[in-house]
Amino acid sequence: MNLYFSPLLLLISFATTSYSQDFINCNKEYLITRLKDNGFENNPEAHYYLKDSTNQVIALFNEFRYSRIEYHITNNTCDSISCVSSCDQCFDGTLNSILSNKKRKWKTSSKNEFTSLKNSKKVIENNEEKYKVLKLKITSSKTTGSLSFLIYNNWINQSEYKRLKKVKKYKETYQSY
């Protein structure tokens, strides 16, 4: 039984690592080029499948379509990423690949939420400092039959920003099961 799952898990981990890169705030052409470089084709029979539309790029992987990653595009820039998976290992691999990105320095902001202060943008409105940061939120759990997360830009106030600066970088491994 374990021998059957080992090649499948190897395929899943390779696929997950190759395309779960963080493309938030990247332009659409760069995103598509990088996905195609990692094996995505416009062929529904392939293990990898890429669909491009005006405001959305969808990436599916493996023959059973266990995981679906959607890149939302606004003004030719990826402003959010969502992942839905019916496979625990696929979901965990994708999520852990993103959370282990050393450039983002993800921090746990609350249960099932992570924040990256890297490349945050500071704005002052009405004498109040606000920061545009990147947030990753696990939006559903195994109890719903599928797992999902969403990455998006979020505005936080100065006190929340200062609190998060003191939080150590997330170094654990997320497990949904």
ZAMARGU-4260 file (C-alpha; in steps of 0.2 Angstrom, whole numbers, plus 5000, padded with zeros to 4 digits):
<rodrens>
0) 5000/5000/5000 | 5014/5012/5004 | 5023/5008/4988 | 5008/5014/4978 | 5007/5031/4987
5) 5025/5035/4987 | 5026/5039/4968 | 5010/5048/4969 | 5016/5059/4984 | 5033/5062/4974
10) 5023/5068/4959 | 5012/5079/4970 | 5026/5087/4980 | 5036/5090/4963 | 5020/5098/4955
15) 5016/5108/4971 | 5034/5115/4973 | 5035/5119/4955 | 5020/5130/4953 | 5015/5136/4971
20) 5027/5150/4970 | 5020/5166/4976 | 5015/5177/4961 | 5006/5190/4971 | 5009/5208/4964
25) 5018/5201/4948 | 5012/5205/4931 | 5001/5193/4922 | 5014/5189/4908 | 5027/5185/4920
30) 5015/5173/4930 | 5010/5164/4914 | 5028/5162/4908 | 5034/5155/4924 | 5019/5143/4925
35) 5022/5137/4907 | 5041/5135/4912 | 5036/5123/4925 | 5026/5112/4914 | 5008/5119/4913
40) 5000/5116/4896 | 4984/5121/4888 | 4979/5103/4887 | 4965/5096/4898 | 4973/5078/4896
45) 4990/5084/4904 | 4994/5082/4922 | 4996/5100/4922 | 4983/5112/4915 | 4983/5131/4913
50) 4968/5142/4908 | 4970/5160/4904 | 4956/5173/4904 | 4956/5192/4906 | 4955/5193/4925
55) 4960/5176/4930 | 4973/5162/4927 | 4968/5145/4933 | 4981/5131/4936 | 4976/5113/4940
60) 4988/5099/4943 | 4988/5080/4941 | 4976/5068/4932 | 4963/5069/4946 | 4963/5088/4947
65) 4966/5087/4966 | 4971/5105/4967 | 4966/5121/4959 | 4975/5137/4961 | 4967/5153/4954
70) 4977/5169/4951 | 4965/5184/4951 | 4971/5198/4939 | 4967/5217/4941 | 4975/5229/4929
75) 4987/5216/4923 | 4993/5212/4940 | 4990/5197/4951 | 4981/5204/4967 | 4976/5188/4975
80) 4979/5169/4974 | 4967/5156/4980 | 4970/5137/4982 | 4956/5124/4984 | 4961/5106/4986
85) 4952/5089/4990 | 4969/5081/4994 | 4977/5084/5011 | 4994/5081/5006 | 4992/5092/4990
90) 4985/5106/5000 | 4998/5105/5014 | 5012/5104/5001 | 5006/5119/4992 | 5003/5129/5008
95) 5020/5124/5016 | 5029/5128/5000 | 5022/5146/5000 | 5024/5148/5019 | 5043/5142/5018
100) 5047/5156/5005 | 5061/5165/5014 | 5059/5181/5005 | 5041/5184/5012 | 5046/5180/5030
105) 5028/5174/5035 | 5022/5177/5053 | 5007/5169/5062 | 4995/5184/5064 | 4981/5173/5072
110) 4975/5155/5070 | 4975/5150/5052 | 4981/5167/5047 | 4998/5172/5041 | 5005/5190/5037
115) 5021/5195/5027 | 5027/5213/5031 | 5040/5211/5018 | 5039/5225/5005 | 5024/5233/5015
120) 5018/5250/5009 | 5016/5264/5022 | 5002/5277/5019 | 4996/5291/5030 | 4978/5295/5029
125) 4970/5307/5041 | 4985/5307/5052 | 4984/5289/5054 | 4998/5277/5048 | 4992/5262/5038
130) 5002/5248/5030 | 4998/5237/5015 | 5004/5220/5019 | 5001/5202/5012 | 4989/5191/5021
135) 4987/5172/5019 | 4971/5165/5027 | 4966/5147/5027 | 4947/5149/5022 | 4941/5131/5025
140) 4945/5116/5034 | 4945/5097/5031 | 4927/5097/5039 | 4920/5105/5024 | 4927/5091/5012
145) 4940/5102/5004 | 4954/5113/5010 | 4957/5131/5004 | 4967/5147/5007 | 4968/5164/5000
150) 4982/5176/4998 | 4978/5195/4996 | 4984/5212/5000 | 4977/5219/5016 | 4978/5236/5025
155) 4982/5236/5044 | 4985/5250/5057 | 5001/5255/5065 | 4998/5246/5081 | 4995/5229/5072
160) 5010/5232/5061 | 5021/5235/5077 | 5014/5220/5085 | 5018/5209/5070 | 5035/5216/5069
165) 5039/5208/5086 | 5032/5191/5080 | 5045/5178/5075 | 5045/5171/5057 | 5034/5156/5055
170) 5045/5141/5054 | 5033/5126/5057 | 5025/5114/5045 | 5007/5116/5042 | 4997/5099/5043
175) 4979/5098/5040 | 4976/5081/5046
</rodrens>
